[in-house]
Amino acid sequence: MVQDTCEKDKCKIWQLLDGHCPNMMESSWLPPATVGGPPLTVTDCAPRRILIMIQELSNRLVGVQRAQEEQRNENVWVQVVAEVLGRNSGVDLGAFVDQRRKLNRAADILKIGDDNGK
């Protein structure tokens, strides 16, 4: 739940400028239609809200990085298993993958050529 970050009674700028703080901003939020309810108005101190948002984005970035590392590790495991299966079945999967990459590149080049001709 989003909470106000502007503490007017403790803010020296608010008191000094008689309630005309340049950092104060109000945001109105409508709840999703499934939840319903009245609009929510949040009073924020811009520098505080920015710091909170930076921390949230940093936490999300750490989560995305962790997920990406897990996917990379899983991909390496799949490559090892595929190589072992290829050796055991007598199929050179490395050559197959290289050939597939060449075909994909050729298809991309042809597609770019077709797009430029239009």
C-alpha positions in Angstrom: 0.0 0.0 0.0 1.3 3.4 -0.9 1.7 5.7 2.0 2.2 9.5 2.3 5.8 10.5 2.6 5.1 14.2 3.2 5.2 15.0 7.0 3.9 18.6 7.0 4.2 19.0 10.8 7.9 17.9 10.8 9.0 19.5 7.5 11.0 22.7 8.0 10.6 23.7 4.4 6.8 23.4 4.7 6.8 25.5 7.8 9.3 28.1 6.5 7.3 28.6 3.3 3.8 28.6 4.9 2.7 25.4 3.2 4.1 26.2 -0.3 6.8 23.5 -0.3 8.3 23.0 -3.7 9.0 19.3 -3.0 5.4 18.5 -2.1 3.3 16.7 -4.8 0.0 15.0 -4.7 -0.9 11.9 -6.8 -4.4 10.4 -7.2 -4.8 6.7 -7.9 -7.9 4.8 -9.0 -8.1 1.3 -7.6 -8.6 -1.5 -10.2 -12.1 -2.1 -11.3 -12.1 -5.5 -9.6 -11.2 -4.0 -6.2 -13.4 -0.9 -6.5 -13.5 1.8 -3.9 -12.8 5.5 -3.8 -9.7 7.1 -5.4 -6.6 7.2 -3.3 -4.8 10.6 -2.9 -1.1 10.4 -1.8 0.8 13.4 -0.6 4.5 12.9 -1.3 7.8 14.7 -0.6 9.5 14.3 -4.0 13.0 13.6 -2.7 11.8 10.9 -0.3 9.6 9.3 -2.9 12.4 9.3 -5.4 14.7 7.5 -2.9 11.9 4.9 -2.2 11.5 4.3 -5.9 15.2 3.9 -6.5 15.3 1.3 -3.7 12.4 -0.6 -5.2 14.0 -0.5 -8.7 17.3 -1.6 -7.2 15.6 -4.6 -5.5 13.8 -5.5 -8.7 17.1 -5.3 -10.7 18.7 -7.7 -8.2 15.8 -10.1 -8.7 16.0 -9.9 -12.5 19.8 -10.4 -12.3 19.3 -13.5 -10.1 16.7 -14.9 -12.4 19.0 -14.3 -15.4 21.9 -16.0 -13.7 19.7 -19.0 -12.9 18.6 -19.2 -16.5 22.2 -19.0 -17.7 23.2 -21.8 -15.3 20.2 -23.9 -16.5 21.1 -23.3 -20.1 24.7 -24.5 -19.4 23.2 -27.7 -17.9 21.0 -28.3 -20.9 23.9 -27.8 -23.2 26.0 -30.4 -21.3 23.1 -32.9 -21.3 22.5 -32.3 -25.0 26.2 -32.9 -25.7 26.3 -36.1 -23.7 23.1 -37.3 -25.5 24.5 -36.4 -28.8 27.7 -38.3 -28.1 25.8 -41.4 -26.9 23.5 -41.4 -30.0 26.3 -40.6 -32.5 24.8 -37.3 -33.5 27.1 -34.2 -33.6 24.8 -31.7 -32.0 27.4 -28.9 -32.2 27.5 -29.2 -36.0 23.7 -29.3 -36.0 23.4 -26.1 -33.9 26.1 -24.3 -36.1 24.2 -25.3 -39.3 20.9 -24.1 -37.7 22.5 -20.7 -36.8 23.8 -20.3 -40.4 20.3 -21.0 -41.8 18.8 -18.5 -39.3 21.3 -15.8 -40.3 20.6 -16.5 -44.0 16.9 -16.2 -43.4 17.4 -12.9 -41.5 19.5 -11.5 -44.4 16.8 -12.5 -46.9 14.1 -11.0 -44.7 16.0 -7.7 -44.4 16.5 -7.7 -48.2 12.8 -8.2 -48.7 11.9 -5.5 -46.2 14.2 -3.0 -48.0 12.7 -3.8 -51.4 9.2 -2.9 -50.3 
